[in-house]
Amino acid sequence: MTETSVPFRAGREGYASFRIPAVVATAAGTLLAFCEGRVDSAADHGHIDIVLKRSTDGGRTWGPLEVAADNNWHLAGNPAPVVLDTGRILLVYLRNHADATEDGILRGEVSDADGRRIWVRYSDDDGVTWSTSKEITAQVKRPGWRWYATTPGHAIQLGTGRVVVPANHTIPPTGADIGTEARYNSGHCLLSDDRGETWRIGYVDENTDGYINVNETTAAELPDGRVYFNTRNDSMSPGNRADAYSEDGGETLVKPFRPQAGLIAPVCEASVLHLRDPDVLLYSGPADPAARALMAIRASTDGGVTWRSAHTADGLPAAYSDLVRIDADTVGLLYETGDFGPYETLTFRRVPVTELT
């Protein structure tokens, strides 16, 4: 039997809108639900903070809203949290000027100083307090890259200790193009082999043929050590999802991203999570082929090659989501949804593992 709670509701607690969910379980079993708190409107630019709520009862109830990262009256967004084997919680995120719109960044009309910059901070007390933030832009963003986004959703730590943060970027256009064309969307990942002290770029997937162009990406480590990447695709290939594998911890891809037409979805962010016990890979995202609606969890028992429907939340509007393992018996789903539009709430749903496997 599923249970639901609503940690964030638009228009409450000093924010016009809450978007871009990410959720992790700490070493102590606390759930940390992150998202963007958009102060003045639901727009993707403006005054935006990364806000956080904590749950100590598996997502049934939530504590008060806290600001996990801000950028004064500018933008702090795209939270990519990961819980390390040491118990430390890393938060990788983006900053840019409040007036820097995505369109302006894509067109190259925004300076590097005001554009997308990458920062990291951490918590050693279960997400109660946070360190000062450290900028890592020079380590993980190549000159010329315009748009840049981490995940959205949780990042991962591999069994080797390496931290992998899926990300995407755009490259400058050629010819008469202006930079907003989908074919300039590209993918990469951030890697850290010292638990977030230093960072570098892993694989880079850039292809301007317009067939598959990587956008918002999520990742999971499979039992054989491969890393599975699943991405939003805005281009002409079958369906709106694509995936790829890495056999070297995200350094390179075995093959470039290829269509994953087995996942029927609109153009939207999604999340993946590997359960390990049992050996099941989960995917969450809207299941309507064209609209952001019908939030569902799909399952794969062959490492993402084929997929089946495992759980449907309801038939309502729904958009971005993130998955977390709560305990041996329960998976959590934090997702954007509402009665009349997908951005009215961030709802948390507890789903029994037995229903998914």
C-alpha positions as CSV (number, residue, x, y, z in Angstrom):
1,M,0.0,0.0,0.0
2,T,1.4,3.4,-1.0
3,E,1.5,6.4,1.3
4,T,1.9,10.1,0.2
5,S,2.9,13.4,1.8
6,V,3.4,16.9,0.4
7,P,6.7,18.5,1.6
8,F,6.4,21.5,-0.8
9,R,3.4,23.4,-2.1
10,A,3.6,26.3,-4.5
11,G,2.9,29.7,-3.0
12,R,3.8,28.7,0.6
13,E,6.7,29.4,2.9
14,G,8.0,32.4,1.0
15,Y,8.3,30.9,-2.5
16,A,6.0,31.2,-5.5
17,S,7.1,27.9,-6.9
18,F,9.1,24.7,-6.0
19,R,10.7,22.8,-8.7
20,I,13.6,20.4,-9.6
21,P,13.4,17.7,-6.9
22,A,16.3,15.6,-5.5
23,V,16.1,13.2,-2.6
24,V,18.7,11.1,-0.7
25,A,18.8,9.0,2.4
26,T,21.6,9.8,4.9
27,A,23.6,7.2,6.8
28,A,21.4,7.8,9.8
29,G,18.3,7.0,7.7
30,T,17.1,10.6,7.4
31,L,15.5,11.6,4.1
32,L,16.6,14.9,2.7
33,A,14.3,16.4,0.0
34,F,15.9,19.2,-2.0
35,C,14.4,21.4,-4.7
36,E,14.6,24.9,-6.1
37,G,12.6,27.5,-4.2
38,R,11.7,30.1,-6.7
39,V,10.9,33.3,-4.9
40,D,9.0,35.5,-7.4
41,S,7.6,33.1,-10.0
42,A,7.8,29.7,-11.6
43,A,10.3,30.9,-14.2
44,D,13.7,29.1,-14.6
45,H,15.6,32.4,-13.9
46,G,15.4,35.0,-11.2
47,H,15.9,34.8,-7.4
48,I,16.1,31.0,-6.7
49,D,17.4,29.2,-3.6
50,I,18.1,25.5,-3.0
51,V,15.8,24.6,-0.2
52,L,15.6,21.4,1.9
53,K,13.2,19.5,4.2
54,R,14.2,16.6,6.5
55,S,12.2,13.6,7.4
56,T,13.1,11.2,10.2
57,D,10.1,8.9,9.6
58,G,10.6,7.7,6.1
59,G,8.9,10.5,4.4
60,R,5.6,10.4,6.2
61,T,6.2,13.9,7.7
62,W,8.6,16.6,7.1
63,G,10.4,19.2,9.2
64,P,10.6,23.0,8.5
65,L,11.9,24.4,5.3
66,E,15.7,25.3,5.3
67,V,17.9,27.0,2.7
68,A,20.6,24.5,1.8
69,A,22.3,26.9,-0.7
70,D,21.7,30.4,-2.0
71,N,23.3,33.0,-4.2
72,N,22.0,36.2,-2.5
73,W,19.2,37.4,-4.8
74,H,20.5,35.5,-7.8
75,L,20.1,31.9,-8.8
76,A,21.3,28.7,-7.0
77,G,19.8,25.6,-8.6
78,N,20.0,22.1,-10.0
79,P,20.8,20.4,-6.7
80,A,22.7,17.1,-7.2
81,P,23.2,15.6,-3.7
82,V,25.0,12.4,-2.9
83,V,25.6,10.6,0.4
84,L,29.2,9.3,0.7
85,D,30.5,6.2,2.4
86,T,31.9,8.4,5.1
87,G,28.4,9.8,5.9
88,R,29.2,13.2,4.4
89,I,26.5,14.7,2.2
90,L,27.9,16.4,-0.9
91,L,25.7,19.0,-2.7
92,V,26.9,19.9,-6.2
93,Y,24.8,22.8,-7.7
94,L,24.7,25.7,-10.2
95,R,24.8,29.4,-9.8
96,N,24.1,32.2,-12.3
97,H,22.9,35.8,-12.4
98,A,19.2,36.3,-11.7
99,D,18.7,38.0,-15.1
100,A,20.6,35.4,-17.1
101,T,17.9,33.5,-18.9
102,E,18.4,30.1,-20.6
103,D,17.7,31.6,-24.0
104,G,20.3,34.3,-23.4
105,I,22.9,31.8,-22.3
106,L,22.2,29.5,-25.2
107,R,22.6,32.5,-27.6
108,G,26.0,33.4,-26.0
109,E,24.6,36.8,-24.8
110,V,25.6,36.2,-21.2
111,S,29.1,36.6,-19.9
112,D,31.0,33.7,-18.3
113,A,30.9,35.5,-15.0
114,D,27.1,35.8,-15.0
115,G,26.5,32.5,-16.7
116,R,26.4,28.9,-15.4
117,R,29.0,28.3,-12.6
118,I,29.4,25.1,-10.7
119,W,29.8,25.0,-6.9
120,V,29.9,22.3,-4.2
121,R,29.3,22.3,-0.4
122,Y,28.9,19.5,2.2
123,S,27.2,18.6,5.5
124,D,28.7,16.4,8.1
125,D,25.7,16.5,10.5
126,D,22.9,14.8,8.6
127,G,22.0,17.8,6.6
128,V,21.4,20.1,9.5
129,T,24.2,22.6,8.7
130,W,26.3,23.1,5.6
131,S,29.9,24.2,4.9
132,T,30.8,27.2,2.9
133,S,30.6,26.7,-0.9
134,K,33.6,26.1,-3.2
135,E,33.5,26.9,-6.9
136,I,34.7,24.1,-9.2
137,T,33.8,25.7,-12.6
138,A,37.4,25.7,-13.9
139,Q,37.7,22.0,-13.2
140,V,34.5,20.8,-14.9
141,K,33.4,23.3,-17.5
142,R,35.3,23.7,-20.8
143,P,35.8,27.1,-22.4
144,G,33.0,27.7,-25.0
145,W,30.4,25.6,-23.3
146,R,27.3,27.8,-22.8
147,W,24.4,26.2,-21.0
148,Y,25.4,23.8,-18.2
149,A,23.3,21.7,-15.8
150,T,24.0,19.0,-13.2
151,T,21.6,16.0,-13.2
152,P,18.8,17.1,-11.9
153,G,18.3,14.6,-9.1
154,H,20.7,12.6,-6.9
155,A,24.3,11.9,-7.9
156,I,26.0,8.6,-7.1
157,Q,29.1,7.2,-5.4
158,L,30.4,4.0,-7.0
159,G,31.7,1.0,-5.1
160,T,35.2,2.2,-5.9
161,G,34.5,5.4,-4.0
162,R,34.3,7.5,-7.1
163,V,31.6,10.2,-7.2
164,V,29.8,10.5,-10.5
165,V,27.5,13.5,-11.3
166,P,25.7,13.3,-14.6
167,A,25.5,16.7,-16.4
168,N,24.7,18.4,-19.7
169,H,26.0,21.4,-21.6
170,T,25.6,23.1,-25.0
171,I,28.3,23.9,-27.4
172,P,28.6,27.0,-29.7
173,P,26.6,26.9,-32.9
174,T,27.9,26.9,-36.4
175,G,26.7,28.5,-39.6
176,A,23.5,30.5,-39.4
177,D,22.4,28.8,-36.2
178,I,22.0,30.8,-33.0
179,G,22.7,28.2,-30.3
180,T,19.1,27.5,-29.2
181,E,18.8,24.5,-31.6
182,A,18.5,21.1,-29.8
183,R,21.3,19.6,-31.8
184,Y,23.8,21.6,-29.7
185,N,22.7,19.9,-26.5
186,S,25.5,17.6,-25.2
187,G,26.3,15.4,-22.3
188,H,29.2,14.8,-19.9
189,C,29.7,13.8,-16.3
190,L,31.7,15.1,-13.3
191,L,34.1,12.8,-11.5
192,S,35.8,12.9,-8.2
193,D,38.1,10.3,-6.8
194,D,38.8,12.0,-3.5
195,R,35.2,12.4,-2.2
196,G,34.6,15.8,-3.6
197,E,37.9,17.5,-2.9
198,T,38.8,17.8,-6.6
199,W,36.9,17.3,-9.8
200,R,37.3,16.6,-13.5
201,I,35.3,15.8,-16.6
202,G,34.5,12.2,-17.5
203,Y,32.9,11.2,-20.7
204,V,31.8,13.8,-23.2
205,D,29.0,13.1,-25.7
206,E,28.7,15.8,-28.4
207,N,27.0,15.1,-31.7
208,T,25.3,17.8,-33.8
209,D,23.6,15.5,-36.3
210,G,20.3,16.2,-34.5
211,Y,19.5,12.5,-34.0
212,I,20.2,12.2,-30.3
213,N,21.3,15.2,-28.3
214,V,21.9,14.6,-24.6
215,N,20.0,16.7,-22.1
216,E,19.2,16.1,-18.4
217,T,20.8,12.9,-17.3
218,T,20.5,10.4,-14.5
219,A,22.8,7.5,-13.5
220,A,23.0,4.2,-11.5
221,E,25.7,1.7,-10.9
222,L,24.8,-1.9,-12.0
223,P,25.9,-5.0,-10.0
224,D,28.7,-5.8,-12.6
225,G,30.3,-2.3,-12.0
226,R,29.0,-0.7,-15.2
227,V,27.4,2.7,-14.9
228,Y,24.0,3.1,-16.6
229,F,23.2,6.6,-17.9
230,N,19.7,7.6,-19.0
231,T,18.9,10.9,-20.6
232,R,16.2,13.2,-21.9
233,N,16.4,13.5,-25.6
234,D,14.8,16.4,-27.5
235,S,15.7,15.3,-31.0
236,M,14.4,13.1,-33.8
237,S,15.4,9.6,-32.7
238,P,12.6,7.1,-31.7
239,G,11.0,8.2,-28.4
240,N,12.2,10.9,-26.0
241,R,14.7,8.8,-24.0
242,A,18.2,7.6,-24.7
243,D,20.8,5.6,-22.7
244,A,24.4,4.6,-22.5
245,Y,26.8,2.5,-20.5
246,S,30.3,3.1,-19.1
247,E,32.7,0.2,-18.1
248,D,35.3,2.5,-16.6
249,G,33.4,4.5,-14.0
250,G,32.2,7.2,-16.3
251,E,35.5,8.0,-17.9
252,T,34.2,6.9,-21.3
253,L,31.0,5.4,-22.9
254,V,31.0,2.0,-24.5
255,K,28.9,3.5,-27.3
256,P,27.4,7.0,-27.6
257,F,23.8,7.5,-26.3
258,R,21.3,5.4,-28.3
259,P,17.5,5.5,-28.4
260,Q,15.6,3.8,-25.5
261,A,12.2,3.5,-27.2
262,G,11.1,1.0,-24.5
263,L,10.5,4.0,-22.2
264,I,7.5,5.8,-23.4
265,A,7.8,9.4,-22.1
266,P,7.3,13.0,-23.0
267,V,10.3,15.4,-23.2
268,C,11.1,15.6,-19.5
269,E,13.7,14.8,-16.8
270,A,13.6,11.4,-15.2
271,S,15.4,9.4,-12.5
272,V,17.0,6.0,-12.2
273,L,17.8,3.9,-9.1
274,H,19.3,0.4,-8.7
275,L,18.0,-1.5,-5.8
276,R,20.7,-4.3,-5.7
277,D,18.6,-6.4,-3.4
278,P,16.7,-7.5,-5.3
279,D,18.6,-6.8,-8.6
280,V,16.2,-4.4,-10.2
281,L,16.8,-1.1,-12.0
282,L,14.0,1.5,-11.6
283,Y,13.1,4.5,-13.7
284,S,10.6,7.2,-12.7
285,G,9.1,9.7,-15.1
286,P,5.8,10.7,-16.8
287,A,4.5,7.9,-18.9
288,D,2.3,9.9,-21.3
289,P,4.0,9.9,-24.7
290,A,3.5,13.6,-25.3
291,A,2.4,15.4,-22.1
292,R,4.0,15.8,-18.7
293,A,1.5,13.6,-17.0
294,L,0.9,10.0,-15.6
295,M,3.9,9.6,-13.2
296,A,5.0,6.0,-13.2
297,I,7.9,3.8,-12.2
298,R,9.2,1.3,-14.7
299,A,11.5,-1.7,-13.8
300,S,14.3,-3.5,-15.6
301,T,15.9,-6.8,-14.7
302,D,18.4,-6.8,-17.5
303,G,20.3,-3.6,-16.7
304,G,18.2,-1.2,-18.7
305,V,17.9,-3.1,-21.9
306,T,14.2,-3.7,-21.6
307,W,11.5,-2.2,-19.3
308,R,8.1,-3.0,-17.9
309,S,5.5,-0.9,-16.0
310,A,5.8,-1.4,-12.2
311,H,3.8,1.3,-10.5
312,T,1.6,4.2,-11.7
313,A,1.0,7.0,-9.3
314,D,-2.2,8.4,-10.9
315,G,-3.3,10.0,-14.1
316,L,-2.6,13.6,-13.1
317,P,-0.2,16.1,-14.6
318,A,3.4,15.3,-13.4
319,A,6.9,16.3,-14.5
320,Y,10.4,16.0,-12.8
321,S,11.1,13.3,-10.2
322,D,13.8,11.5,-8.1
323,L,14.0,8.1,-6.5
324,V,15.5,7.0,-3.2
325,R,15.7,3.7,-1.3
326,I,14.1,4.3,2.1
327,D,14.7,0.9,3.6
328,A,14.7,-2.8,2.7
329,D,10.9,-2.7,2.1
330,T,10.3,0.7,0.6
331,V,11.3,3.0,-2.3
332,G,10.5,6.8,-2.2
333,L,9.5,8.9,-5.1
334,L,9.7,12.7,-4.9
335,Y,7.9,14.3,-7.9
336,E,6.3,17.4,-9.3
337,T,2.5,17.0,-9.7
338,G,-0.8,18.7,-9.2
339,D,-4.5,18.5,-9.9
340,F,-4.5,21.0,-12.8
341,G,-0.8,21.4,-13.6
342,P,2.4,19.5,-12.9
343,Y,4.0,22.3,-10.8
344,E,1.6,22.7,-8.0
345,T,3.3,20.5,-5.4
346,L,6.3,18.3,-4.8
347,T,4.7,15.1,-3.5
348,F,6.5,12.2,-1.8
349,R,5.2,8.7,-2.3
350,R,6.3,5.6,-0.4
351,V,6.1,2.5,-2.6
352,P,6.6,-1.0,-1.4
353,V,9.5,-2.8,-3.0
354,T,7.3,-5.9,-3.5
355,E,5.1,-3.9,-5.8
356,L,8.0,-3.0,-7.9
357,T,9.7,-6.4,-8.2
